[in-house]
Each structure stands twice: as C-alpha cells, then as structure tokens.
Amino acid sequence: MTEVTAKRTVEKTVKEKVQAGKCLLCDSPGDSNRGLCCSHYFEFRRKLLSLPKSKRLAFESEQIREGRILASGQLRELKTVDAFPSEVT
C-alpha cells in the first residue's frame, strides 16, 4: 500500500499540532494514539470497527487525508528533530 498523507491544504496545521503535542481534533494533549487525545482515538477506533472490513481501509485513508488522524508511525516521523541539520544538499 502506498503511504497516505494529509492533503496539502491541512498539512501545515497537522504538523503544527503534532509539534505542539495537541490532539488534531480538539487541542487537548494528543502526544500518542496517532495524534489524537484518548477520547478521539477511541471514538475513531469504535467507528472503524463498526464498519465492514471491506470499508475500513478506505475510511482510515480518508481520515488521514483530511488530517483527522495520522498514519501509523507518522507521529514519530513528525516529532523527530534532525540532530544534524545542514543547509548543504
């Protein structure tokens, strides 16, 4: 599967909230659970698991594209600070 990311129109907001440690939906602390606070993460999981298996991947991809949740492992990528920044490319 190709990696799904947020649309360009919401990408900046998503990165800012992740860097600030806020939930993508409500600005509460959201440093874990794919960028969401516990309440919104469990709400996402309930919704995901209520769908037929054939529709779950499409639902999850839509939520990622809309910036409502991070892709699996994306939180670590966005929070990692480059220890060796350089302007030489």
ABEGO torsion letter per residue (X at the ends): XBBBBBBAAAAAAAAAAAAAGBBAAAGBBAABGGGBBAAAAAAAAAAAAABBAAAAAAAAAAAAAAGABBBBGAAAAAABBBABBBABX
